[in-house]
Amino acid sequence: MRSVIKIKPIFSILLLWGIVIYSNNAQPLAINDSDDILWVVREEPTIYPTPKQVLYTNRYHEVASPTGINLQLVAESKSEIKAAKIFNRLAVKSGFVEFPIINRGKNNNEITGVYIIFECKDKSENERSNSYETKFSISGGKIIVNVNGIGEKGIIYAAASLSQLLTSRSEKVVIREVSLTDYPDYSIRIFHGTPTPENLVDYLDWMLRFKMDCLALNSRRYSWWKVDDELKEIFTLYKEWNDNYGGIQLMQMYNLYEGKDIVISNAVDIESLKKVIEYGLNYGSTKLMLLADDTPPFRFGEGYILTDENDKKQFKHMAEAHCFLLNEIENFIIQNDYECE
């Protein structure tokens, strides 16, 4: 896939389905401290964020009891299997069991029960990206839950919503019947966080539940000229999680004037930055932000200034130097055929 780098003014506005989430001085989010709120099981479960169109019923269908499991997840494609795994993962987070995943050809038997059938579709001209719908029906004594999603994210978000409809009643696990259609208000919903290797997975699970689709790593935590050991761990854990589940992109963010000022005329500095970026791309990162605001050398009355003598010889001002740098990085990404915005 040909890479695309979009250069836009960035004012640190990060969006969730319709909510602005941003902290200018990002602190580690206490994800684990809020587990009781995030994964609480309600007697009459509802979906949050609230779907665009949703009709809840008072009908509940048994999916598990002390005597056995009464629900099967039907999935075939890679994206559908990821969605089924996400349904299970979020169900377990709420204290329930995992349910068996079968392929589409194995649900046409005489066994009654509940079947959640995941179907991932390509986007047509009149459909919204990442949209999904869920419908319950009865067929041959079976409860059929048809879950249709547009693209991988659509079917994954459907699974995240459906997992919120599980609850416990009289020692049984039941799922609330619902009819819904949903899609995001914003095409990109980025959360700026400071995960560590110890809590990265909790971040990703939490983001999936609330349908945020990109985690931006704190730019001031990591070096731009070398791959820090903690960042290597995060990239490794993210790739493992993303290969199994998915739905959340990773944005690399590096502040070029934090810890060490970049010298743009220095080929060694440019190559060092490329190697750091490439390391993240090879582990599944698909977005990149290079920060050069607030921290570069500044002189009142002149604005941002070049301080390195070699930079002064090659560039008229810092703006020209940064344009040169961005072209270097863009050409590197395109020439190596990385998928990166």
C-alpha positions in Angstrom: 0.0 0.0 0.0 1.3 3.4 -0.9 1.9 5.5 2.2 0.2 8.8 2.8 1.4 11.5 5.1 -1.1 14.3 5.8 0.4 17.5 7.0 -2.1 19.5 9.0 -2.1 22.1 11.7 -2.4 20.1 15.0 -4.0 21.8 18.0 -4.0 18.7 20.2 -7.7 17.9 19.8 -8.3 14.2 20.3 -11.8 12.9 19.7 -14.0 10.0 21.0 -17.2 9.3 19.0 -18.1 12.9 19.8 -16.2 13.7 23.0 -13.0 15.7 23.2 -10.3 14.0 25.4 -7.0 15.7 26.0 -4.5 16.4 28.7 -1.8 18.9 27.9 0.3 17.5 30.6 -0.4 13.8 30.2 -0.2 11.7 33.3 -0.4 7.9 33.5 -4.1 7.0 33.4 -5.2 4.9 36.4 -7.1 2.4 34.2 -6.8 -0.4 36.8 -8.2 1.9 39.5 -11.5 2.3 37.6 -12.1 -1.4 36.8 -15.1 -1.5 39.1 -16.7 1.2 37.0 -15.6 0.1 33.6 -16.6 -3.5 33.8 -19.6 -3.3 36.1 -22.5 -5.7 35.3 -25.9 -4.0 35.3 -29.2 -5.9 35.8 -30.6 -4.1 32.7 -27.5 -3.6 30.6 -27.2 -0.8 28.0 -24.5 0.1 25.5 -22.2 3.1 26.0 -21.4 5.2 24.0 -25.0 5.3 23.1 -25.7 4.0 19.6 -27.2 6.2 16.9 -30.4 4.0 16.8 -31.1 1.5 19.5 -34.3 -0.4 20.6 -33.9 -2.3 23.8 -36.4 -5.0 24.7 -37.2 -6.8 27.9 -36.3 -10.2 26.4 -33.2 -11.9 27.7 -31.7 -15.1 26.3 -29.7 -17.6 28.3 -26.1 -18.0 27.1 -24.6 -19.9 30.1 -25.6 -21.6 33.3 -24.0 -23.9 35.9 -24.9 -26.8 33.7 -23.2 -25.5 30.5 -22.8 -23.0 27.7 -25.7 -22.1 25.4 -24.0 -19.6 23.1 -21.7 -20.1 20.1 -19.9 -17.4 18.2 -19.9 -17.9 14.4 -17.0 -16.3 12.5 -15.0 -17.2 9.4 -12.8 -14.4 8.1 -9.8 -13.1 10.0 -11.7 -9.9 10.9 -14.8 -11.9 12.1 -12.6 -14.1 14.3 -11.0 -11.1 15.8 -14.4 -9.7 16.6 -15.5 -13.0 18.2 -12.3 -12.9 20.3 -13.0 -9.4 21.4 -16.5 -10.3 22.4 -15.0 -13.0 24.6 -12.2 -10.8 25.9 -14.6 -8.0 27.0 -17.0 -10.6 28.4 -14.2 -12.1 30.6 -13.3 -8.6 31.7 -16.9 -8.3 33.1 -16.6 -11.6 34.9 -18.2 -14.0 32.4 -16.8 -17.0 30.6 -15.4 -17.4 27.1 -17.7 -18.8 24.5 -16.8 -21.3 21.7 -16.0 -19.8 18.3 -17.1 -21.9 15.3 -17.0 -21.3 11.6 -20.0 -20.4 9.5 -20.6 -23.9 8.1 -21.0 -25.5 11.5 -24.1 -23.7 12.8 -26.6 -25.5 10.7 -27.3 -28.3 13.1 -30.2 -29.4 15.3 -28.8 -28.0 18.5 -30.8 -25.2 19.9 -29.3 -22.2 21.6 -28.0 -18.7 20.8 -25.8 -18.1 17.8 -24.1 -14.8 17.3 -23.1 -14.6 13.6 -20.4 -12.1 12.8 -20.3 -10.8 9.2 -17.7 -8.3 8.1 -18.6 -6.5 4.8 -16.9 -4.1 2.5 -18.1 -0.6 2.4 -20.5 0.3 -0.4 -21.2 3.8 -1.7 -24.1 4.5 0.6 -22.6 3.0 3.8 -20.6 4.7 6.5 -17.1 3.5 7.4 -16.9 1.6 10.8 -20.7 1.3 11.0 -22.5 -1.8 12.2 -25.9 -3.2 13.0 -27.3 -6.0 15.2 -30.6 -7.9 14.9 -32.1 -10.7 16.9 -34.4 -13.3 15.3 -35.7 -16.9 16.0 -35.1 -19.7 13.4 -35.7 -23.4 14.0 -35.7 -23.0 17.8 -32.4 -21.1 17.7 -31.9 -17.5 18.7 -29.9 -15.9 15.8 -28.0 -12.7 16.4 -26.9 -11.2 13.1 -24.0 -8.8 13.6 -23.0 -6.9 10.4 -20.0 -4.6 10.4 -18.5 -2.4 7.7 -14.8 -3.2 7.6 -12.7 -4.7 10.4 -13.3 -1.8 12.8 -17.1 -1.9 12.2 -17.4 -5.6 13.1 -15.0 -5.1 16.1 -17.1 -2.2 17.4 -20.2 -4.3 17.0 -18.6 -7.0 19.2 -17.6 -4.5 21.8 -21.2 -3.2 22.0 -22.7 -6.6 22.1 -20.5 -7.7 25.0 -22.1 -5.0 27.1 -25.5 -6.6 26.9 -24.5 -9.6 29.0 -25.7 -9.8 32.6 -26.4 -12.3 35.4 -29.8 -13.5 36.6 -30.5 -16.4 38.9 -27.0 -17.9 38.5 -27.4 -17.8 34.7 -25.7 -15.5 32.2 -28.1 -13.9 29.8 -27.9 -11.5 26.9 -30.4 -8.7 26.4 -32.2 -8.6 23.0 -31.7 -5.4 21.1 -31.9 -3.9 17.6 -29.3 -1.2 16.8 -27.5 0.7 14.1 -24.4 2.7 15.0 -21.5 4.6 13.5 -18.9 7.1 14.7 -19.4 10.9 14.4 -15.7 11.4 13.8 -13.5 9.4 11.4 -10.5 9.5 13.8 -10.8 9.2 17.6 -7.4 9.5 19.2 -6.5 9.1 22.9 -3.2 10.6 24.0 -1.9 8.4 26.8 1.1 7.3 28.8 0.9 3.6 28.9 3.6 1.4 30.4 4.3 -2.3 29.5 2.4 -3.2 32.7 -0.8 -1.5 31.8 -0.8 -1.2 27.9 -3.3 -4.0 27.5 -5.6 -2.4 30.0 -5.5 0.8 27.9 -6.3 -1.1 24.7 -9.2 -3.0 26.3 -10.6 0.2 27.8 -10.3 2.0 24.4 -12.0 -0.8 22.6 -15.0 -0.7 25.0 -15.4 3.0 24.3 -14.6 2.8 20.6 -11.5 5.0 20.5 -9.5 3.9 17.5 -6.0 5.2 18.0 -3.6 5.4 20.9 -1.0 8.2 20.7 2.1 7.6 22.8 3.2 10.4 25.0 5.8 12.3 22.9 8.0 13.5 25.8 8.5 10.0 27.2 10.6 8.5 24.5 13.8 9.5 22.6 13.7 10.4 18.9 17.3 9.3 18.3 17.1 5.8 19.7 14.5 3.2 20.5 14.2 3.2 24.3 13.9 -0.2 26.0 10.4 0.6 27.4 9.2 1.6 23.9 10.5 -1.7 22.5 8.4 -3.5 25.1 5.3 -1.5 24.2 5.8 -2.1 20.5 6.2 -5.9 21.2 3.1 -6.1 23.4 1.0 -4.0 21.0 1.9 -6.2 18.0 0.9 -9.3 19.9 -2.4 -7.8 21.1 -3.2 -6.3 17.6 -2.5 -9.6 15.8 -5.0 -11.3 18.1 -7.7 -8.6 18.5 -7.2 -5.3 16.6 -9.4 -2.2 16.2 -6.9 0.2 17.7 -4.1 1.9 15.7 -0.9 3.1 17.3 0.5 6.6 16.7 4.3 7.2 17.3 4.9 10.6 18.6 8.4 12.1 19.0 9.4 15.6 20.2 12.4 16.6 18.2 13.6 19.1 20.8 13.1 17.1 24.0 16.2 15.7 25.6 18.3 16.4 22.6 17.8 19.0 19.8 17.8 17.5 16.3 20.3 18.9 13.8 18.4 18.6 10.5 21.5 19.1 8.3 23.2 16.2 10.1 22.6 13.0 8.1 23.4 10.9 11.2 20.5 12.6 13.1 18.1 12.0 10.2 19.1 8.3 9.9 18.7 7.9 13.7 15.1 9.3 13.5 14.3 7.1 10.5 15.5 4.0 12.4 13.3 4.8 15.4 10.3 5.4 13.2 10.9 2.2 11.2 11.1 0.2 14.3 7.6 1.2 15.3 6.2 0.7 11.8 7.6 -2.9 11.7 5.6 -3.5 14.9 2.3 -2.3 13.5 2.3 1.5 14.1 0.3 3.2 11.3 0.4 6.9 12.4 3.3 9.3 13.0 3.5 12.7 14.6 6.7 14.7 14.8 6.4 17.5 17.3 8.3 20.8 16.9 6.2 23.2 18.9 6.9 24.9 22.3 10.3 23.3 22.8 12.5 24.4 19.9 15.0 27.3 20.4 13.1 30.6 20.5 14.2 34.2 20.5 11.7 37.0 21.4 11.1 39.1 18.3 12.5 36.5 16.0 10.5 33.4 16.7 11.9 29.9 16.4 15.6 30.1 15.4 18.3 27.8 14.1 21.1 27.4 16.5 23.4 24.9 14.8 25.9 26.5 12.4 25.5 23.8 9.8 21.7 24.2 9.9 22.2 27.9 9.4 24.3 27.3 6.3 21.8 24.9 4.7 18.5 26.6 5.6 17.2 30.1 5.7 15.1 29.5 8.8 13.5 26.8 10.9 10.4 26.5 8.7 12.5 25.5 5.7 14.5 23.1 7.8 11.3 21.4 9.0 9.9 21.1 5.5 13.1 19.5 4.4 12.9 17.0 7.3 9.3 16.1 6.6 10.1 15.5 2.9 12.9 13.2 4.0 10.7 11.2 6.3 7.8 11.1 3.8 10.1 9.8 1.0 11.6 7.2 3.3 8.1 5.9 4.2 6.9 5.8 0.6 10.1 4.2 -0.7 9.8 1.4 1.8 6.1 0.9 1.2 5.0 1.4 4.8 1.4 2.0 5.7 1.6 5.2 7.6 -0.3 8.5 8.0 
